[in-house]
Amino acid sequence: MCEKGVDIYKLKDFAGHNNIKTTEIYLHLSKESLVQNIEWADALIGKALSSTEMVHELAY
């Protein structure tokens, strides 16, 4: 459900947990989801680094 966009706090309530930490113990993302998140972060970091490099080039 989390991979489909359901908020972890809604999952906590759905599971009947009193504490979000309990929900986190049982929350496991699929390998595909983890890979997608890493690819997204890499792209975001790459974009930020290239923007920073452009600013430095224009400054000099």
Biopython code that builds the backbone (N, CA, C, O; Angstrom):
import numpy as np
from Bio.PDB.StructureBuilder import StructureBuilder

atoms = [
    (1, "MET", "N", (0.820, -1.192, 0.000)),
    (1, "MET", "CA", (0.000, 0.000, 0.000)),
    (1, "MET", "C", (0.869, 1.262, 0.000)),
    (1, "MET", "O", (0.529, 2.260, -0.636)),
    (2, "CYS", "N", (1.974, 1.205, 0.709)),
    (2, "CYS", "CA", (2.874, 2.356, 0.768)),
    (2, "CYS", "C", (3.429, 2.668, -0.607)),
    (2, "CYS", "O", (3.549, 3.834, -0.982)),
    (3, "GLU", "N", (3.770, 1.627, -1.365)),
    (3, "GLU", "CA", (4.309, 1.820, -2.712)),
    (3, "GLU", "C", (3.275, 2.421, -3.658)),
    (3, "GLU", "O", (3.630, 2.989, -4.691)),
    (4, "LYS", "N", (2.019, 2.299, -3.312)),
    (4, "LYS", "CA", (0.946, 2.871, -4.128)),
    (4, "LYS", "C", (0.580, 4.275, -3.664)),
    (4, "LYS", "O", (-0.359, 4.880, -4.181)),
    (5, "GLY", "N", (1.334, 4.799, -2.675)),
    (5, "GLY", "CA", (1.139, 6.181, -2.262)),
    (5, "GLY", "C", (0.357, 6.394, -0.979)),
    (5, "GLY", "O", (0.076, 7.535, -0.612)),
    (6, "VAL", "N", (-0.001, 5.316, -0.288)),
    (6, "VAL", "CA", (-0.725, 5.474, 0.967)),
    (6, "VAL", "C", (0.249, 5.976, 2.031)),
    (6, "VAL", "O", (1.336, 5.423, 2.200)),
    (7, "ASP", "N", (-0.145, 7.020, 2.740)),
    (7, "ASP", "CA", (0.675, 7.630, 3.780)),
    (7, "ASP", "C", (0.931, 6.637, 4.912)),
    (7, "ASP", "O", (0.048, 5.861, 5.276)),
    (8, "ILE", "N", (2.149, 6.668, 5.468)),
    (8, "ILE", "CA", (2.529, 5.723, 6.526)),
    (8, "ILE", "C", (1.645, 5.885, 7.763)),
    (8, "ILE", "O", (1.389, 4.911, 8.472)),
    (9, "TYR", "N", (1.181, 7.098, 8.024)),
    (9, "TYR", "CA", (0.314, 7.306, 9.184)),
    (9, "TYR", "C", (-1.069, 6.691, 8.969)),
    (9, "TYR", "O", (-1.705, 6.243, 9.923)),
    (10, "LYS", "N", (-1.529, 6.669, 7.733)),
    (10, "LYS", "CA", (-2.787, 5.982, 7.431)),
    (10, "LYS", "C", (-2.593, 4.472, 7.552)),
    (10, "LYS", "O", (-3.490, 3.757, 7.998)),
    (11, "LEU", "N", (-1.415, 3.994, 7.151)),
    (11, "LEU", "CA", (-1.111, 2.567, 7.306)),
    (11, "LEU", "C", (-1.070, 2.185, 8.784)),
    (11, "LEU", "O", (-1.529, 1.110, 9.169)),
    (12, "LYS", "N", (-0.517, 3.074, 9.605)),
    (12, "LYS", "CA", (-0.458, 2.839, 11.055)),
    (12, "LYS", "C", (-1.866, 2.639, 11.599)),
    (12, "LYS", "O", (-2.127, 1.687, 12.334)),
    (13, "ASP", "N", (-2.758, 3.532, 11.236)),
    (13, "ASP", "CA", (-4.143, 3.429, 11.696)),
    (13, "ASP", "C", (-4.817, 2.173, 11.158)),
    (13, "ASP", "O", (-5.527, 1.483, 11.890)),
    (14, "PHE", "N", (-4.595, 1.877, 9.881)),
    (14, "PHE", "CA", (-5.176, 0.692, 9.249)),
    (14, "PHE", "C", (-4.724, -0.588, 9.956)),
    (14, "PHE", "O", (-5.514, -1.511, 10.155)),
    (15, "ALA", "N", (-3.439, -0.631, 10.334)),
    (15, "ALA", "CA", (-2.884, -1.819, 10.995)),
    (15, "ALA", "C", (-3.250, -1.879, 12.478)),
    (15, "ALA", "O", (-3.081, -2.912, 13.126)),
    (16, "GLY", "N", (-3.754, -0.757, 13.010)),
    (16, "GLY", "CA", (-4.131, -0.749, 14.426)),
    (16, "GLY", "C", (-2.958, -0.535, 15.373)),
    (16, "GLY", "O", (-3.040, -0.856, 16.559)),
    (17, "HIS", "N", (-1.864, 0.009, 14.843)),
    (17, "HIS", "CA", (-0.697, 0.269, 15.683)),
    (17, "HIS", "C", (-0.888, 1.554, 16.465)),
    (17, "HIS", "O", (-1.479, 2.513, 15.969)),
    (18, "ASN", "N", (-0.381, 1.569, 17.698)),
    (18, "ASN", "CA", (-0.430, 2.774, 18.517)),
    (18, "ASN", "C", (0.749, 3.693, 18.233)),
    (18, "ASN", "O", (0.663, 4.905, 18.427)),
    (19, "ASN", "N", (1.844, 3.110, 17.774)),
    (19, "ASN", "CA", (3.079, 3.858, 17.581)),
    (19, "ASN", "C", (3.566, 3.683, 16.145)),
    (19, "ASN", "O", (3.560, 2.571, 15.617)),
    (20, "ILE", "N", (3.986, 4.777, 15.514)),
    (20, "ILE", "CA", (4.474, 4.728, 14.132)),
    (20, "ILE", "C", (5.708, 3.840, 14.006)),
    (20, "ILE", "O", (5.956, 3.262, 12.947)),
    (21, "LYS", "N", (6.480, 3.732, 15.084)),
    (21, "LYS", "CA", (7.686, 2.879, 15.070)),
    (21, "LYS", "C", (7.320, 1.421, 14.815)),
    (21, "LYS", "O", (8.067, 0.699, 14.154)),
    (22, "THR", "N", (6.193, 0.991, 15.327)),
    (22, "THR", "CA", (5.744, -0.387, 15.091)),
    (22, "THR", "C", (5.456, -0.594, 13.614)),
    (22, "THR", "O", (5.817, -1.625, 13.046)),
    (23, "THR", "N", (4.810, 0.376, 12.994)),
    (23, "THR", "CA", (4.497, 0.288, 11.565)),
    (23, "THR", "C", (5.784, 0.245, 10.751)),
    (23, "THR", "O", (5.883, -0.509, 9.783)),
    (24, "GLU", "N", (6.771, 1.054, 11.141)),
    (24, "GLU", "CA", (8.042, 1.092, 10.422)),
    (24, "GLU", "C", (8.747, -0.262, 10.444)),
    (24, "GLU", "O", (9.430, -0.622, 9.485)),
    (25, "ILE", "N", (8.587, -1.005, 11.521)),
    (25, "ILE", "CA", (9.202, -2.334, 11.618)),
    (25, "ILE", "C", (8.676, -3.247, 10.514)),
    (25, "ILE", "O", (9.431, -4.023, 9.929)),
    (26, "TYR", "N", (7.395, -3.149, 10.236)),
    (26, "TYR", "CA", (6.753, -4.028, 9.262)),
    (26, "TYR", "C", (6.744, -3.477, 7.847)),
    (26, "TYR", "O", (6.315, -4.156, 6.914)),
    (27, "LEU", "N", (7.214, -2.253, 7.687)),
    (27, "LEU", "CA", (7.193, -1.622, 6.374)),
    (27, "LEU", "C", (8.426, -2.042, 5.583)),
    (27, "LEU", "O", (9.554, -1.733, 5.968)),
    (28, "HIS", "N", (8.207, -2.742, 4.489)),
    (28, "HIS", "CA", (9.298, -3.192, 3.629)),
    (28, "HIS", "C", (8.972, -2.784, 2.199)),
    (28, "HIS", "O", (7.913, -3.127, 1.675)),
    (29, "LEU", "N", (9.879, -2.056, 1.574)),
    (29, "LEU", "CA", (9.677, -1.669, 0.186)),
    (29, "LEU", "C", (10.269, -2.726, -0.736)),
    (29, "LEU", "O", (11.256, -3.377, -0.394)),
    (30, "SER", "N", (9.674, -2.889, -1.881)),
    (30, "SER", "CA", (10.178, -3.865, -2.841)),
    (30, "SER", "C", (11.519, -3.396, -3.400)),
    (30, "SER", "O", (11.858, -2.214, -3.336)),
    (31, "LYS", "N", (12.265, -4.340, -3.946)),
    (31, "LYS", "CA", (13.557, -4.026, -4.547)),
    (31, "LYS", "C", (13.383, -3.017, -5.686)),
    (31, "LYS", "O", (14.196, -2.106, -5.841)),
    (32, "GLU", "N", (12.333, -3.180, -6.473)),
    (32, "GLU", "CA", (12.077, -2.279, -7.593)),
    (32, "GLU", "C", (11.843, -0.851, -7.099)),
    (32, "GLU", "O", (12.325, 0.110, -7.699)),
    (33, "SER", "N", (11.104, -0.723, -6.009)),
    (33, "SER", "CA", (10.823, 0.594, -5.449)),
    (33, "SER", "C", (12.106, 1.242, -4.936)),
    (33, "SER", "O", (12.327, 2.435, -5.143)),
    (34, "LEU", "N", (12.941, 0.468, -4.278)),
    (34, "LEU", "CA", (14.208, 1.000, -3.782)),
    (34, "LEU", "C", (15.099, 1.458, -4.932)),
    (34, "LEU", "O", (15.723, 2.517, -4.852)),
    (35, "VAL", "N", (15.162, 0.669, -5.996)),
    (35, "VAL", "CA", (15.967, 1.029, -7.164)),
    (35, "VAL", "C", (15.438, 2.314, -7.795)),
    (35, "VAL", "O", (16.221, 3.191, -8.159)),
    (36, "GLN", "N", (14.129, 2.431, -7.925)),
    (36, "GLN", "CA", (13.538, 3.647, -8.494)),
    (36, "GLN", "C", (13.861, 4.874, -7.644)),
    (36, "GLN", "O", (14.159, 5.940, -8.183)),
    (37, "ASN", "N", (13.805, 4.729, -6.328)),
    (37, "ASN", "CA", (14.120, 5.848, -5.438)),
    (37, "ASN", "C", (15.587, 6.249, -5.553)),
    (37, "ASN", "O", (15.906, 7.437, -5.523)),
    (38, "ILE", "N", (16.475, 5.279, -5.685)),
    (38, "ILE", "CA", (17.902, 5.571, -5.836)),
    (38, "ILE", "C", (18.150, 6.268, -7.168)),
    (38, "ILE", "O", (18.908, 7.237, -7.231)),
    (39, "GLU", "N", (17.517, 5.782, -8.234)),
    (39, "GLU", "CA", (17.677, 6.411, -9.554)),
    (39, "GLU", "C", (17.169, 7.849, -9.526)),
    (39, "GLU", "O", (17.799, 8.740, -10.095)),
    (40, "TRP", "N", (16.036, 8.081, -8.868)),
    (40, "TRP", "CA", (15.476, 9.421, -8.763)),
    (40, "TRP", "C", (16.439, 10.342, -8.003)),
    (40, "TRP", "O", (16.679, 11.476, -8.419)),
    (41, "ALA", "N", (16.987, 9.847, -6.890)),
    (41, "ALA", "CA", (17.927, 10.646, -6.099)),
    (41, "ALA", "C", (19.193, 10.936, -6.890)),
    (41, "ALA", "O", (19.704, 12.055, -6.844)),
    (42, "ASP", "N", (19.706, 9.951, -7.611)),
    (42, "ASP", "CA", (20.901, 10.156, -8.439)),
    (42, "ASP", "C", (20.654, 11.231, -9.491)),
    (42, "ASP", "O", (21.502, 12.095, -9.711)),
    (43, "ALA", "N", (19.494, 11.179, -10.139)),
    (43, "ALA", "CA", (19.165, 12.172, -11.167)),
    (43, "ALA", "C", (19.055, 13.562, -10.554)),
    (43, "ALA", "O", (19.538, 14.538, -11.127)),
    (44, "LEU", "N", (18.425, 13.650, -9.399)),
    (44, "LEU", "CA", (18.272, 14.926, -8.726)),
    (44, "LEU", "C", (19.624, 15.503, -8.309)),
    (44, "LEU", "O", (19.871, 16.696, -8.485)),
    (45, "ILE", "N", (20.486, 14.671, -7.764)),
    (45, "ILE", "CA", (21.823, 15.112, -7.359)),
    (45, "ILE", "C", (22.631, 15.523, -8.576)),
    (45, "ILE", "O", (23.322, 16.541, -8.548)),
    (46, "GLY", "N", (22.551, 14.738, -9.650)),
    (46, "GLY", "CA", (23.263, 15.072, -10.882)),
    (46, "GLY", "C", (22.821, 16.406, -11.437)),
    (46, "GLY", "O", (23.649, 17.199, -11.887)),
    (47, "LYS", "N", (21.524, 16.664, -11.410)),
    (47, "LYS", "CA", (20.990, 17.930, -11.900)),
    (47, "LYS", "C", (21.478, 19.089, -11.031)),
    (47, "LYS", "O", (21.848, 20.145, -11.544)),
    (48, "ALA", "N", (21.474, 18.885, -9.713)),
    (48, "ALA", "CA", (21.934, 19.934, -8.798)),
    (48, "ALA", "C", (23.418, 20.213, -8.994)),
    (48, "ALA", "O", (23.840, 21.369, -8.971)),
    (49, "LEU", "N", (24.211, 19.166, -9.186)),
    (49, "LEU", "CA", (25.652, 19.344, -9.382)),
    (49, "LEU", "C", (25.943, 20.066, -10.687)),
    (49, "LEU", "O", (26.819, 20.929, -10.738)),
    (50, "SER", "N", (25.215, 19.721, -11.744)),
    (50, "SER", "CA", (25.464, 20.387, -13.024)),
    (50, "SER", "C", (25.045, 21.851, -12.956)),
    (50, "SER", "O", (25.682, 22.700, -13.579)),
    (51, "SER", "N", (23.997, 22.158, -12.220)),
    (51, "SER", "CA", (23.583, 23.559, -12.046)),
    (51, "SER", "C", (24.635, 24.326, -11.263)),
    (51, "SER", "O", (24.933, 25.476, -11.585)),
    (52, "THR", "N", (25.200, 23.701, -10.242)),
    (52, "THR", "CA", (26.239, 24.333, -9.428)),
    (52, "THR", "C", (27.485, 24.581, -10.266)),
    (52, "THR", "O", (28.114, 25.632, -10.154)),
    (53, "GLU", "N", (27.842, 23.607, -11.109)),
    (53, "GLU", "CA", (29.017, 23.763, -11.970)),
    (53, "GLU", "C", (28.807, 24.911, -12.957)),
    (53, "GLU", "O", (29.745, 25.654, -13.244)),
    (54, "MET", "N", (27.581, 25.065, -13.481)),
    (54, "MET", "CA", (27.279, 26.156, -14.401)),
    (54, "MET", "C", (27.461, 27.507, -13.717)),
    (54, "MET", "O", (28.010, 28.440, -14.304)),
    (55, "VAL", "N", (26.997, 27.604, -12.478)),
    (55, "VAL", "CA", (27.114, 28.851, -11.734)),
    (55, "VAL", "C", (28.577, 29.201, -11.520)),
    (55, "VAL", "O", (28.973, 30.357, -11.669)),
    (56, "HIS", "N", (29.386, 28.196, -11.168)),
    (56, "HIS", "CA", (30.809, 28.438, -10.966)),
    (56, "HIS", "C", (31.490, 28.855, -12.264)),
    (56, "HIS", "O", (32.355, 29.730, -12.246)),
    (57, "GLU", "N", (31.118, 28.250, -13.392)),
    (57, "GLU", "CA", (31.716, 28.598, -14.682)),
    (57, "GLU", "C", (31.357, 30.023, -15.074)),
    (57, "GLU", "O", (32.194, 30.752, -15.606)),
    (58, "LEU", "N", (30.121, 30.421, -14.815)),
    (58, "LEU", "CA", (29.693, 31.772, -15.165)),
    (58, "LEU", "C", (30.357, 32.814, -14.267)),
    (58, "LEU", "O", (30.562, 33.953, -14.684)),
    (59, "ALA", "N", (30.683, 32.437, -13.066)),
    (59, "ALA", "CA", (31.287, 33.376, -12.112)),
    (59, "ALA", "C", (32.742, 33.665, -12.467)),
    (59, "ALA", "O", (33.279, 34.709, -12.095)),
    (60, "TYR", "N", (33.377, 32.748, -13.182)),
    (60, "TYR", "CA", (34.816, 32.930, -13.474)),
    (60, "TYR", "C", (35.041, 33.331, -14.874)),
    (60, "TYR", "O", (36.186, 33.525, -15.284)),
]
sb = StructureBuilder()
sb.init_structure("model")
sb.init_model(0)
sb.init_chain("A")
sb.init_seg("    ")
for serial, (resi, resn, name, xyz) in enumerate(atoms, 1):
    if name == "N":
        sb.init_residue(resn, " ", resi, " ")
    sb.init_atom(name, np.array(xyz, "f"), 0.0, 1.0, " ", f" {name:<3s}", serial, name[0])
structure = sb.get_structure()
